[in-house]
Amino acid sequence: MQDILSRYETVSENAVKEWFRVGETSDFPENSGACIKYKSKQIAVYNFARTGKWYATQNLCPHKMEMVLSLGMIGDKDDIPKVACPMHKKNFSLEDGSNLAGEDLKIATYPVKIEAGNVYIGFSD
């Protein structure tokens, strides 16, 4: 199981080697998530229309090792955009992947850019 988790590491914008096109903005539901595949990774993409921002994280919940985060509810906690795992309601920051309950579990995040109606996610591999 740890092997699957080790595939996911946060990528900062200045570490991006490839901007991978995942679709058009209209392909993604507003104020919700969707899952895309990049190589051997499942990535959750969130169109946080309420704030006009986009986020991408690993789809893998590090708690129960299930590919479910794209199905989670998004919202905010103390002005931090977050996703709640649909299985156990653990809340993760969409900005830095930290667990908002202060637990050790965190998730990888990826930069997103929108150009000419297309959604791109930045990867370093």
WOJORA-V557059 format. One record per helix or strand of 3 or more residues. SS is the DSSP state (hx for helix, st for strand). FROM is the first residue (numbers start at 1). TO is the last residue. If there is no record, write none. Layout:
# WOJORA-V557059
<<SS	FROM	TO> <SS	FROM	TO>>
This chain:
# WOJORA-V557059
<<hx	2	5> <hx	13	15> <st	18	24> <hx	25	27> <st	32	38> <st	41	48> <st	53	58> <hx	69	71> <st	73	77> <st	80	84> <st	91	93> <st	112	115> <st	118	123>>
